[in-house]
Amino acid sequence: MSITNQYDIYYIVGKNIKKYRKQKGMTQKELAEKLLLSENFVSKLESDTYQTISIDTLKQFADVLDVKIMYFFDEEVVKNSL
């Protein structure tokens, strides 16, 4: 997959958040609670709905999931899931 528009970026970020959340053994609800966000927001972010997210919020996700923010932009997770 090559990034051609903003929706590709949202897709990649969402899939990577899901990957790291699962690696931590967390549910969407648990992650949402730690971030003081709605479970619906996390669900949309991880789905194919192209939920937008601010850099500040993305940094909070990175902190809770204990990863570098740049890991959320890694296209390999998408390539490996195709």
N, C-alpha and C positions, 0 to 999 in steps of 0.2 A: 504494500500500500504506500502510495506517495501522498504527502499532504498537498492538497490542491485548494482547500478553502478552510474557513474557520470551523465548519462542521466536522471536518476530519480531525482537527485538534481537539474539539470537545469529545469526540468519540474515543480518541486515544487516551486522553486524560481520564475519562470515565472508566475505561477498561483497566487502566493501570491502578486506579483507586480501588476497584473491585479486587484486583489481584493482590494488592498489599493488605487490604482489609481481611481477605480470606487467609493470607499467610499469618496474620496475627490471631486468627481464630475468632474474629469478631463478626457479629451480625450487623446488618444495616442499622438496626435499632440501637445497638450498643454504641456504634460509631457516632450516630446522630446525637445520642445523649451526651457523649463525651465532648462533642463540638457545640452543644446547645443549638442544634439544628433539628429540623423535622426529618423523620424517617422518610417521608415522601421526597424531600429534596435529595437525600442520599440515593434513594431508589432511582429517581429521574436522572441523576448524574451518572449512575452506573449503567443506565439503559441506553437505548438508541434514540432518545428524544432530544439529544443535544442541549441539555441543560447548561446554561452559562454559569460561570463561577468567577469570582474576583480572585486576584492574585493573593490578597490578604486571607481569604477563606481557604484557598488552595494551600497556603503556608500552614494554616491551622491543621488541615488534613495531614500534611507532611509531618508536622510535629507529633500529632497523636499516633500516626502510623510508624513513626520513627524512621522516616526515609528522607532523602534529599528531594526537594521540590522538583528538581530537574528530572527525577526518575519518572514522574507522571507524564513526561513528554516522550518517553521511549517508545518507538514504533514497533519494536521487536515483539512485544506482547500481542499485538494485533496480528502480525505476520505469523506468529506461532499458533494462533488460534484459528487461522483460516484453513 
